[in-house]
């Protein structure tokens, strides 16, 4: 044999008999030299062996058993740990890896085991068995004895589901369903990409790590609820918005959720608030419709993350979408990442963990039933184990039947029966499950009225009463379309009509419809009126139609009434039998408003304008109280005291009046001694010897005062010529007359 062949044979033997690497930070790599026992940090006793010689232990347990409610039971019937090169280890971990209920389940180490201490973690559903002193190993034989004394108990009197227990040489979570392992790594603020890279650098006893993917409810629970922290997982919709895929591990490229919906023209769009489509398992945070993950907040959230267990933001352990960088503050802060091991191509399953299961006898399904009226009711139920026993009482008593299908005796009323799963090896059973046989009463129409009268075409309400249930309205006695549901039926009627009504309760009816007739009577025509109220005259309101009775809104019951004030008056006129219909006539008595003259009345030299606060086209105007016109403008009005009058055109009410003064004050004057407009003088002032006019400049300084002896101003003061500008005046015809104010211009 050549040296080359000998070399390759030696290398091959080394590969065949070598052991895969231990988990990160669990069993550091050892060199080929002899290592002292006290310096080894492996959970196994690897003293004086090289890494190539150390062989992983193999765990095998038996004990797939039946759990009887309200009892305790060992989790294994037997367990064996095979390790050719080690006889002891530091710890063993036992976890309820499938079906864990943190409010009911408990694992307890019983018996006496002085070289082993136990610690139960209710958050993880995990029991740790370990040597009393860290670094001191306990023999496998003592761990085997302890595992056999670990018992499971459930505090509920009616436990549900089944339980799977994983027993592992290492603390990583183990899921027997897929033989994968899971670890949480704390790394506050890590990005999704860095988490993915870090996960892929991890190894676990030779298995390659990757950012976890979640494919089932069992895997979701052991990752999302039974690991010690929240963190990144391997889902993303970065490549196609709305299409979430696993981008890590053996499921790389597998779509598990889609928010894409087909819009107009077949165009796909992302509806972040839609129901979404789940071709595979998904567990987004969507509690009670208040959360809508994945919500793609700000259009930047494309990476899947487990919700913080303590976030109080929705479903514990459910998924949210975050940006590539996560969040650095708040309860959604990225705290780490979750690594999964197992399932990669060419990898073999580790045997450092084993599992057993407990099946709990329980009612898995009930099928209550109902019937109409007295009679037998067929009830059904199923169980996963054993036989179903039927009872009349919630507790105690003897069974009245055994089997999955039970037909009750004739029942007059709704009756509750109780069932339990009876399994031969169990001395106790779960609390009984109620199952109801419902007897529905056949409803009847209880209203005696079958004819309704409507006065004239219009809307009318037909109503009936039934003993129970809903009331259905039809157009015909049989096989007609349903036209209404409810005790009241509202329709517009123009001619005589018939409907048919039937009461239905819980699908029960007597099958006989009652005919309801509608008679439409013609009504006499009435015309509403509007009457103008004049305080000078009394008016009479007349119902016009002849009827058998009258009722006015005033409470009077005569055909005519005399109102005492304006208002809206209604009178109900009841027609003779057989109609006996009441028609209503409305008479509106209105009053024109009193005109309100705006003060002061505008007098522009000889033109006067009377303005009102409430002008109407039925007002007319006068300045002598005799001659009225529709226009409020008067021309060529003489100067002096005048009176304005306003009244209604029909003289219904007395006119209103207001005094005013007409004086013709020039708008400007030009004191340039040319014989025209050389002085400013108010025309007509000569007729008022007590009149006074005070003139002011623009600053309010009095310039001069005009009166009967000094009627004009020449534009000077103390013989000093004043500048061309605007001046103001205040005029009073006598001490008791109102002031008239205005302004004019001095031009030079």
TAUR-V447220 format. One record per backbone hydrogen bond with DSSP energy under -1.0 kcal/mol. CO is the residue of the C=O (numbers start at 0). NH is the residue of the N-H. If there is no record, write none. Layout:
BEGIN
co->CO nh->NH
co->CO nh->NH
END
This chain:
BEGIN
co->1 nh->5
co->2 nh->6
co->3 nh->7
co->4 nh->8
co->5 nh->9
co->6 nh->10
co->7 nh->11
co->8 nh->12
co->9 nh->13
co->10 nh->14
co->11 nh->15
co->12 nh->16
co->22 nh->25
co->22 nh->26
co->34 nh->47
co->35 nh->38
co->36 nh->39
co->42 nh->89
co->43 nh->45
co->45 nh->48
co->49 nh->52
co->49 nh->53
co->57 nh->81
co->59 nh->79
co->61 nh->76
co->61 nh->77
co->62 nh->64
co->64 nh->358
co->72 nh->151
co->77 nh->61
co->79 nh->59
co->81 nh->57
co->86 nh->139
co->87 nh->44
co->88 nh->137
co->89 nh->130
co->91 nh->128
co->92 nh->167
co->93 nh->126
co->94 nh->96
co->94 nh->165
co->97 nh->163
co->100 nh->103
co->100 nh->104
co->103 nh->154
co->105 nh->152
co->107 nh->150
co->112 nh->115
co->116 nh->129
co->118 nh->127
co->120 nh->124
co->120 nh->125
co->124 nh->95
co->125 nh->120
co->126 nh->93
co->127 nh->118
co->128 nh->91
co->129 nh->116
co->132 nh->135
co->137 nh->88
co->138 nh->142
co->139 nh->143
co->140 nh->144
co->141 nh->145
co->142 nh->146
co->143 nh->147
co->146 nh->149
co->148 nh->109
co->149 nh->74
co->150 nh->107
co->151 nh->72
co->152 nh->105
co->156 nh->430
co->162 nh->357
co->163 nh->96
co->163 nh->97
co->164 nh->355
co->165 nh->94
co->166 nh->353
co->167 nh->92
co->172 nh->181
co->174 nh->177
co->174 nh->178
co->174 nh->179
co->179 nh->174
co->180 nh->340
co->181 nh->172
co->182 nh->338
co->184 nh->336
co->186 nh->189
co->190 nh->194
co->191 nh->195
co->192 nh->196
co->193 nh->197
co->194 nh->198
co->195 nh->199
co->197 nh->200
co->198 nh->201
co->201 nh->208
co->202 nh->23
co->203 nh->206
co->206 nh->203
co->209 nh->339
co->211 nh->233
co->215 nh->219
co->216 nh->220
co->217 nh->221
co->218 nh->222
co->219 nh->223
co->220 nh->224
co->220 nh->225
co->230 nh->305
co->231 nh->337
co->233 nh->246
co->234 nh->303
co->235 nh->244
co->239 nh->242
co->241 nh->258
co->243 nh->255
co->243 nh->256
co->244 nh->235
co->245 nh->252
co->248 nh->251
co->250 nh->253
co->253 nh->245
co->256 nh->243
co->257 nh->276
co->258 nh->270
co->260 nh->268
co->262 nh->265
co->263 nh->266
co->266 nh->262
co->268 nh->260
co->270 nh->273
co->276 nh->257
co->282 nh->318
co->283 nh->285
co->284 nh->292
co->286 nh->289
co->295 nh->298
co->296 nh->299
co->301 nh->236
co->302 nh->321
co->303 nh->232
co->304 nh->319
co->307 nh->310
co->314 nh->317
co->317 nh->306
co->318 nh->284
co->319 nh->304
co->321 nh->301
co->321 nh->302
co->322 nh->325
co->323 nh->191
co->326 nh->333
co->329 nh->332
co->333 nh->188
co->334 nh->186
co->335 nh->231
co->336 nh->184
co->337 nh->211
co->338 nh->182
co->339 nh->209
co->340 nh->180
co->343 nh->346
co->350 nh->58
co->351 nh->168
co->353 nh->166
co->355 nh->164
co->356 nh->64
co->357 nh->162
co->358 nh->66
co->361 nh->383
co->364 nh->381
co->366 nh->379
co->368 nh->437
co->370 nh->439
co->374 nh->410
co->376 nh->407
co->378 nh->405
co->379 nh->366
co->381 nh->363
co->381 nh->364
co->386 nh->421
co->387 nh->402
co->388 nh->419
co->389 nh->399
co->389 nh->400
co->390 nh->417
co->400 nh->389
co->403 nh->380
co->405 nh->378
co->410 nh->374
co->414 nh->436
co->416 nh->434
co->417 nh->390
co->418 nh->432
co->419 nh->388
co->421 nh->386
co->422 nh->425
co->432 nh->418
co->434 nh->416
co->435 nh->368
co->436 nh->414
co->437 nh->370
co->439 nh->372
co->443 nh->466
co->449 nh->516
co->451 nh->518
co->453 nh->520
co->457 nh->492
co->459 nh->490
co->461 nh->488
co->464 nh->445
co->464 nh->446
co->469 nh->503
co->470 nh->485
co->471 nh->501
co->472 nh->482
co->472 nh->483
co->473 nh->499
co->483 nh->472
co->486 nh->463
co->488 nh->461
co->490 nh->459
co->492 nh->457
co->496 nh->517
co->498 nh->515
co->499 nh->473
co->500 nh->513
co->501 nh->471
co->503 nh->469
co->504 nh->507
co->507 nh->504
co->513 nh->500
co->515 nh->498
co->516 nh->451
co->517 nh->496
co->518 nh->453
co->520 nh->455
co->528 nh->587
co->530 nh->589
co->533 nh->536
co->540 nh->560
co->542 nh->544
co->548 nh->573
co->550 nh->571
co->551 nh->554
co->555 nh->551
co->558 nh->542
co->560 nh->540
co->566 nh->588
co->568 nh->586
co->569 nh->552
co->570 nh->584
co->571 nh->550
co->572 nh->582
co->573 nh->547
co->575 nh->579
co->580 nh->574
co->582 nh->572
co->584 nh->570
co->585 nh->528
co->586 nh->568
co->587 nh->530
co->588 nh->566
co->589 nh->532
co->595 nh->612
co->601 nh->608
co->603 nh->606
co->605 nh->636
co->606 nh->603
co->607 nh->633
co->608 nh->601
co->610 nh->597
co->615 nh->618
co->617 nh->648
co->619 nh->646
co->620 nh->628
co->621 nh->644
co->628 nh->620
co->631 nh->609
co->633 nh->607
co->639 nh->661
co->641 nh->659
co->643 nh->657
co->644 nh->621
co->645 nh->655
co->646 nh->619
co->647 nh->650
co->655 nh->645
co->657 nh->643
co->659 nh->641
co->661 nh->639
co->663 nh->682
co->666 nh->744
co->668 nh->746
co->669 nh->671
co->676 nh->669
co->679 nh->712
co->681 nh->684
co->682 nh->663
co->683 nh->686
co->684 nh->687
co->687 nh->690
co->691 nh->731
co->692 nh->705
co->693 nh->729
co->694 nh->702
co->695 nh->727
co->696 nh->699
co->700 nh->696
co->703 nh->694
co->705 nh->692
co->709 nh->706
co->712 nh->679
co->714 nh->721
co->716 nh->719
co->719 nh->716
co->724 nh->745
co->726 nh->743
co->727 nh->695
co->728 nh->741
co->729 nh->693
co->730 nh->739
co->731 nh->691
co->733 nh->736
co->739 nh->730
co->741 nh->728
co->743 nh->726
co->744 nh->668
END
